Amino acid sequence: MPQRPPHDPRSHPPALPAADAPLSPSKTQRKRDAHALQALGVQLVVLSTVQLARLDLPETLHEAVLAVQRIRSHGARTRQLQ
């Protein structure tokens, strides 16, 4: 049987990740994380200004929540929440 040339990917087994190498999250896990963050955003938007002030949110997140609270158009509000 003739040997395959070294550049042929079938001639080498797939490389296994090192035991200590971090694995990237699966697409399903990334989607779960994104949905969880969206749900958290919805919970933040329904809070009052006083309740928001009690939370130690980063300034950019606090401003984003206030911006969503000012939006009245359903479509625009949905886009901003995403």
C-alpha positions as CSV (number, residue, x, y, z in Angstrom):
1,M,0.0,0.0,0.0
2,P,1.5,3.4,-1.0
3,Q,2.2,5.9,1.8
4,R,0.2,9.1,1.9
5,P,2.1,12.3,1.6
6,P,2.7,14.2,4.9
7,H,0.4,17.1,4.0
8,D,-2.6,14.8,3.7
9,P,-4.9,15.4,6.7
10,R,-6.0,11.8,6.7
11,S,-2.5,10.6,7.4
12,H,-2.5,12.2,11.0
13,P,-5.0,11.6,13.7
14,P,-6.9,14.7,14.9
15,A,-5.1,16.6,17.6
16,L,-6.6,16.2,21.0
17,P,-6.7,19.3,23.2
18,A,-4.3,19.4,26.1
19,A,-5.8,18.3,29.4
20,D,-5.3,21.7,31.0
21,A,-6.4,23.7,27.8
22,P,-9.7,25.5,28.3
23,L,-12.5,24.3,26.0
24,S,-14.5,26.9,24.3
25,P,-18.2,26.8,25.1
26,S,-20.5,25.0,22.7
27,K,-22.9,27.0,20.5
28,T,-25.8,25.7,22.7
29,Q,-24.0,27.0,25.9
30,R,-23.4,30.4,24.2
31,K,-27.1,30.6,23.3
32,R,-28.1,29.7,26.9
33,D,-25.8,32.4,28.2
34,A,-27.2,35.0,25.8
35,H,-30.8,34.1,26.8
36,A,-29.9,34.3,30.5
37,L,-28.3,37.8,30.0
38,Q,-31.4,38.9,28.1
39,A,-33.6,37.7,30.9
40,L,-31.5,39.6,33.4
41,G,-31.8,42.7,31.3
42,V,-35.5,42.5,31.3
43,Q,-35.5,42.1,35.1
44,L,-33.3,45.2,35.4
45,V,-35.5,47.3,33.2
46,V,-38.6,46.7,35.3
47,L,-36.9,48.0,38.5
48,S,-37.6,51.5,39.7
49,T,-35.0,54.3,39.7
50,V,-34.6,53.9,43.5
51,Q,-34.0,50.1,43.2
52,L,-31.5,50.6,40.4
53,A,-29.6,53.1,42.5
54,R,-29.2,50.5,45.2
55,L,-27.5,48.1,42.8
56,D,-23.8,48.6,42.2
57,L,-24.0,48.5,38.4
58,P,-21.3,49.7,36.1
59,E,-22.1,53.2,34.8
60,T,-22.6,52.1,31.2
61,L,-25.0,49.3,32.2
62,H,-27.0,51.7,34.4
63,E,-27.2,54.2,31.6
64,A,-28.3,51.5,29.2
65,V,-31.1,50.4,31.5
66,L,-32.3,54.0,31.9
67,A,-32.3,54.4,28.2
68,V,-34.5,51.3,27.7
69,Q,-36.9,52.6,30.3
70,R,-37.4,55.8,28.4
71,I,-38.2,53.9,25.1
72,R,-42.0,53.5,24.5
73,S,-42.0,51.9,21.1
74,H,-42.3,48.1,21.5
75,G,-40.0,47.3,18.5
76,A,-37.3,49.7,19.5
77,R,-37.5,48.6,23.1
78,T,-37.1,44.9,22.1
79,R,-34.1,45.8,19.9
80,Q,-32.4,47.8,22.7
81,L,-33.0,44.9,25.2
82,Q,-31.2,42.5,22.9
